Amino acid sequence: MAGHRPPRRPKKRSRHVQKQLDSLFPGLWLTEVTADFYKVPESVENGKR
């Protein structure tokens, strides 16, 4: 305990670190893409579609 409250907002990443993250994960800034786009409908039990 340092005796004071933590800041309300976290500190920004450095530009160097953010560029590395952008090169590793280029789609992170896409807000329209969600996990719902990757859901696969379940097939019928008999193997028919």
Phi and psi restraints in degrees (range 20) as a CNS / XPLOR table:
assign (resid 1 and name C) (resid 2 and name N)
       (resid 2 and name CA) (resid 2 and name C) 1.0 -90.0 20.0 2
assign (resid 2 and name N) (resid 2 and name CA)
       (resid 2 and name C) (resid 3 and name N) 1.0 -14.9 20.0 2
assign (resid 2 and name C) (resid 3 and name N)
       (resid 3 and name CA) (resid 3 and name C) 1.0 97.6 20.0 2
assign (resid 3 and name N) (resid 3 and name CA)
       (resid 3 and name C) (resid 4 and name N) 1.0 2.5 20.0 2
assign (resid 3 and name C) (resid 4 and name N)
       (resid 4 and name CA) (resid 4 and name C) 1.0 -141.7 20.0 2
assign (resid 4 and name N) (resid 4 and name CA)
       (resid 4 and name C) (resid 5 and name N) 1.0 161.7 20.0 2
assign (resid 4 and name C) (resid 5 and name N)
       (resid 5 and name CA) (resid 5 and name C) 1.0 -74.8 20.0 2
assign (resid 5 and name N) (resid 5 and name CA)
       (resid 5 and name C) (resid 6 and name N) 1.0 148.4 20.0 2
assign (resid 5 and name C) (resid 6 and name N)
       (resid 6 and name CA) (resid 6 and name C) 1.0 -71.3 20.0 2
assign (resid 6 and name N) (resid 6 and name CA)
       (resid 6 and name C) (resid 7 and name N) 1.0 159.3 20.0 2
assign (resid 6 and name C) (resid 7 and name N)
       (resid 7 and name CA) (resid 7 and name C) 1.0 -64.1 20.0 2
assign (resid 7 and name N) (resid 7 and name CA)
       (resid 7 and name C) (resid 8 and name N) 1.0 152.7 20.0 2
assign (resid 7 and name C) (resid 8 and name N)
       (resid 8 and name CA) (resid 8 and name C) 1.0 -68.3 20.0 2
assign (resid 8 and name N) (resid 8 and name CA)
       (resid 8 and name C) (resid 9 and name N) 1.0 -41.1 20.0 2
assign (resid 8 and name C) (resid 9 and name N)
       (resid 9 and name CA) (resid 9 and name C) 1.0 -106.3 20.0 2
assign (resid 9 and name N) (resid 9 and name CA)
       (resid 9 and name C) (resid 10 and name N) 1.0 143.0 20.0 2
assign (resid 9 and name C) (resid 10 and name N)
       (resid 10 and name CA) (resid 10 and name C) 1.0 -70.4 20.0 2
assign (resid 10 and name N) (resid 10 and name CA)
       (resid 10 and name C) (resid 11 and name N) 1.0 156.0 20.0 2
assign (resid 10 and name C) (resid 11 and name N)
       (resid 11 and name CA) (resid 11 and name C) 1.0 -73.2 20.0 2
assign (resid 11 and name N) (resid 11 and name CA)
       (resid 11 and name C) (resid 12 and name N) 1.0 150.0 20.0 2
assign (resid 11 and name C) (resid 12 and name N)
       (resid 12 and name CA) (resid 12 and name C) 1.0 -70.4 20.0 2
assign (resid 12 and name N) (resid 12 and name CA)
       (resid 12 and name C) (resid 13 and name N) 1.0 151.2 20.0 2
assign (resid 12 and name C) (resid 13 and name N)
       (resid 13 and name CA) (resid 13 and name C) 1.0 -71.8 20.0 2
assign (resid 13 and name N) (resid 13 and name CA)
       (resid 13 and name C) (resid 14 and name N) 1.0 154.2 20.0 2
assign (resid 13 and name C) (resid 14 and name N)
       (resid 14 and name CA) (resid 14 and name C) 1.0 -69.4 20.0 2
assign (resid 14 and name N) (resid 14 and name CA)
       (resid 14 and name C) (resid 15 and name N) 1.0 157.5 20.0 2
assign (resid 14 and name C) (resid 15 and name N)
       (resid 15 and name CA) (resid 15 and name C) 1.0 -62.2 20.0 2
assign (resid 15 and name N) (resid 15 and name CA)
       (resid 15 and name C) (resid 16 and name N) 1.0 -36.8 20.0 2
assign (resid 15 and name C) (resid 16 and name N)
       (resid 16 and name CA) (resid 16 and name C) 1.0 -63.9 20.0 2
assign (resid 16 and name N) (resid 16 and name CA)
       (resid 16 and name C) (resid 17 and name N) 1.0 -45.4 20.0 2
assign (resid 16 and name C) (resid 17 and name N)
       (resid 17 and name CA) (resid 17 and name C) 1.0 -67.4 20.0 2
assign (resid 17 and name N) (resid 17 and name CA)
       (resid 17 and name C) (resid 18 and name N) 1.0 -40.0 20.0 2
assign (resid 17 and name C) (resid 18 and name N)
       (resid 18 and name CA) (resid 18 and name C) 1.0 -65.8 20.0 2
assign (resid 18 and name N) (resid 18 and name CA)
       (resid 18 and name C) (resid 19 and name N) 1.0 -37.0 20.0 2
assign (resid 18 and name C) (resid 19 and name N)
       (resid 19 and name CA) (resid 19 and name C) 1.0 -65.9 20.0 2
assign (resid 19 and name N) (resid 19 and name CA)
       (resid 19 and name C) (resid 20 and name N) 1.0 -37.7 20.0 2
assign (resid 19 and name C) (resid 20 and name N)
       (resid 20 and name CA) (resid 20 and name C) 1.0 -64.0 20.0 2
assign (resid 20 and name N) (resid 20 and name CA)
       (resid 20 and name C) (resid 21 and name N) 1.0 -42.6 20.0 2
assign (resid 20 and name C) (resid 21 and name N)
       (resid 21 and name CA) (resid 21 and name C) 1.0 -65.4 20.0 2
assign (resid 21 and name N) (resid 21 and name CA)
       (resid 21 and name C) (resid 22 and name N) 1.0 -39.3 20.0 2
assign (resid 21 and name C) (resid 22 and name N)
       (resid 22 and name CA) (resid 22 and name C) 1.0 -64.6 20.0 2
assign (resid 22 and name N) (resid 22 and name CA)
       (resid 22 and name C) (resid 23 and name N) 1.0 -34.8 20.0 2
assign (resid 22 and name C) (resid 23 and name N)
       (resid 23 and name CA) (resid 23 and name C) 1.0 -74.5 20.0 2
assign (resid 23 and name N) (resid 23 and name CA)
       (resid 23 and name C) (resid 24 and name N) 1.0 -31.3 20.0 2
assign (resid 23 and name C) (resid 24 and name N)
       (resid 24 and name CA) (resid 24 and name C) 1.0 -76.7 20.0 2
assign (resid 24 and name N) (resid 24 and name CA)
       (resid 24 and name C) (resid 25 and name N) 1.0 -41.4 20.0 2
assign (resid 24 and name C) (resid 25 and name N)
       (resid 25 and name CA) (resid 25 and name C) 1.0 -126.3 20.0 2
assign (resid 25 and name N) (resid 25 and name CA)
       (resid 25 and name C) (resid 26 and name N) 1.0 79.9 20.0 2
assign (resid 25 and name C) (resid 26 and name N)
       (resid 26 and name CA) (resid 26 and name C) 1.0 -69.4 20.0 2
assign (resid 26 and name N) (resid 26 and name CA)
       (resid 26 and name C) (resid 27 and name N) 1.0 -17.2 20.0 2
assign (resid 26 and name C) (resid 27 and name N)
       (resid 27 and name CA) (resid 27 and name C) 1.0 -96.0 20.0 2
assign (resid 27 and name N) (resid 27 and name CA)
       (resid 27 and name C) (resid 28 and name N) 1.0 8.2 20.0 2
assign (resid 27 and name C) (resid 28 and name N)
       (resid 28 and name CA) (resid 28 and name C) 1.0 -65.4 20.0 2
assign (resid 28 and name N) (resid 28 and name CA)
       (resid 28 and name C) (resid 29 and name N) 1.0 -27.4 20.0 2
assign (resid 28 and name C) (resid 29 and name N)
       (resid 29 and name CA) (resid 29 and name C) 1.0 -82.3 20.0 2
assign (resid 29 and name N) (resid 29 and name CA)
       (resid 29 and name C) (resid 30 and name N) 1.0 -6.3 20.0 2
assign (resid 29 and name C) (resid 30 and name N)
       (resid 30 and name CA) (resid 30 and name C) 1.0 -79.8 20.0 2
assign (resid 30 and name N) (resid 30 and name CA)
       (resid 30 and name C) (resid 31 and name N) 1.0 110.8 20.0 2
assign (resid 30 and name C) (resid 31 and name N)
       (resid 31 and name CA) (resid 31 and name C) 1.0 -85.3 20.0 2
assign (resid 31 and name N) (resid 31 and name CA)
       (resid 31 and name C) (resid 32 and name N) 1.0 -19.2 20.0 2
assign (resid 31 and name C) (resid 32 and name N)
       (resid 32 and name CA) (resid 32 and name C) 1.0 -76.8 20.0 2
assign (resid 32 and name N) (resid 32 and name CA)
       (resid 32 and name C) (resid 33 and name N) 1.0 -22.8 20.0 2
assign (resid 32 and name C) (resid 33 and name N)
       (resid 33 and name CA) (resid 33 and name C) 1.0 -86.3 20.0 2
assign (resid 33 and name N) (resid 33 and name CA)
       (resid 33 and name C) (resid 34 and name N) 1.0 120.3 20.0 2
assign (resid 33 and name C) (resid 34 and name N)
       (resid 34 and name CA) (resid 34 and name C) 1.0 -125.4 20.0 2
assign (resid 34 and name N) (resid 34 and name CA)
       (resid 34 and name C) (resid 35 and name N) 1.0 176.6 20.0 2
assign (resid 34 and name C) (resid 35 and name N)
       (resid 35 and name CA) (resid 35 and name C) 1.0 -67.0 20.0 2
assign (resid 35 and name N) (resid 35 and name CA)
       (resid 35 and name C) (resid 36 and name N) 1.0 -22.2 20.0 2
assign (resid 35 and name C) (resid 36 and name N)
       (resid 36 and name CA) (resid 36 and name C) 1.0 -64.8 20.0 2
assign (resid 36 and name N) (resid 36 and name CA)
       (resid 36 and name C) (resid 37 and name N) 1.0 -26.2 20.0 2
assign (resid 36 and name C) (resid 37 and name N)
       (resid 37 and name CA) (resid 37 and name C) 1.0 -68.3 20.0 2
assign (resid 37 and name N) (resid 37 and name CA)
       (resid 37 and name C) (resid 38 and name N) 1.0 -21.0 20.0 2
assign (resid 37 and name C) (resid 38 and name N)
       (resid 38 and name CA) (resid 38 and name C) 1.0 -98.5 20.0 2
assign (resid 38 and name N) (resid 38 and name CA)
       (resid 38 and name C) (resid 39 and name N) 1.0 2.5 20.0 2
assign (resid 38 and name C) (resid 39 and name N)
       (resid 39 and name CA) (resid 39 and name C) 1.0 -73.9 20.0 2
assign (resid 39 and name N) (resid 39 and name CA)
       (resid 39 and name C) (resid 40 and name N) 1.0 134.5 20.0 2
assign (resid 39 and name C) (resid 40 and name N)
       (resid 40 and name CA) (resid 40 and name C) 1.0 -105.9 20.0 2
assign (resid 40 and name N) (resid 40 and name CA)
       (resid 40 and name C) (resid 41 and name N) 1.0 128.1 20.0 2
assign (resid 40 and name C) (resid 41 and name N)
       (resid 41 and name CA) (resid 41 and name C) 1.0 -65.6 20.0 2
assign (resid 41 and name N) (resid 41 and name CA)
       (resid 41 and name C) (resid 42 and name N) 1.0 141.6 20.0 2
assign (resid 41 and name C) (resid 42 and name N)
       (resid 42 and name CA) (resid 42 and name C) 1.0 -74.4 20.0 2
assign (resid 42 and name N) (resid 42 and name CA)
       (resid 42 and name C) (resid 43 and name N) 1.0 143.5 20.0 2
assign (resid 42 and name C) (resid 43 and name N)
       (resid 43 and name CA) (resid 43 and name C) 1.0 -87.5 20.0 2
assign (resid 43 and name N) (resid 43 and name CA)
       (resid 43 and name C) (resid 44 and name N) 1.0 167.7 20.0 2
assign (resid 43 and name C) (resid 44 and name N)
       (resid 44 and name CA) (resid 44 and name C) 1.0 -72.2 20.0 2
assign (resid 44 and name N) (resid 44 and name CA)
       (resid 44 and name C) (resid 45 and name N) 1.0 151.4 20.0 2
assign (resid 44 and name C) (resid 45 and name N)
       (resid 45 and name CA) (resid 45 and name C) 1.0 -63.0 20.0 2
assign (resid 45 and name N) (resid 45 and name CA)
       (resid 45 and name C) (resid 46 and name N) 1.0 -32.0 20.0 2
assign (resid 45 and name C) (resid 46 and name N)
       (resid 46 and name CA) (resid 46 and name C) 1.0 -78.0 20.0 2
assign (resid 46 and name N) (resid 46 and name CA)
       (resid 46 and name C) (resid 47 and name N) 1.0 -3.8 20.0 2
assign (resid 46 and name C) (resid 47 and name N)
       (resid 47 and name CA) (resid 47 and name C) 1.0 91.0 20.0 2
assign (resid 47 and name N) (resid 47 and name CA)
       (resid 47 and name C) (resid 48 and name N) 1.0 -1.0 20.0 2
assign (resid 47 and name C) (resid 48 and name N)
       (resid 48 and name CA) (resid 48 and name C) 1.0 -85.3 20.0 2
assign (resid 48 and name N) (resid 48 and name CA)
       (resid 48 and name C) (resid 49 and name N) 1.0 153.1 20.0 2
